[in-house]
């Protein structure tokens, strides 16, 4: 299996270099991605592939069910690097329909450590219990919860001191919420973008 993987890598590298001579030499000197992607670890939702982006075009952080824990040092250090060092302007939180993490968070079975990880989703399910109860089938109800999770994650990213500091110094950064459909391969905008403008809106209130 690993031998096959290394063989495919060798073929890919040769093909890439022949299509675009000097590609790797150029990319090795610096990265200047336009997007920072926070998504689910699910193997069916690879950021570069579903967004049609090449190596060097998207900086990525993934975890089970794209949960934002505000004390997650892994996420925070990646976010800080994206904002302060790479000067990324577009942050995307991307969830997906049919997410196993969302499903686990809605089950009454113990999942060990995952239950701790997924606790913000359980809280959301409680918070939106009335809305979710209107949806008759389990799959659609979980997909709605996946959307709520993206919207909540966007809010949490926007509330980090990293984003608040960046906006206070006038940086033009937007945090978007998208959801991906495993069944059609399409990304949908959940229209929950938070950008620097929200600080001015709050100040005017
Ligand atoms: Co998932």
Boltz pocket constraint, residues with backbone or C-beta under 6 A from the ligand:
constraints:
  - pocket:
      binder: B
      contacts: [[A, 40], [A, 41], [A, 42], [A, 64], [A, 65], [A, 66], [A, 96], [A, 98], [A, 99], [A, 100], [A, 101], [A, 102]]
      max_distance: 6.0
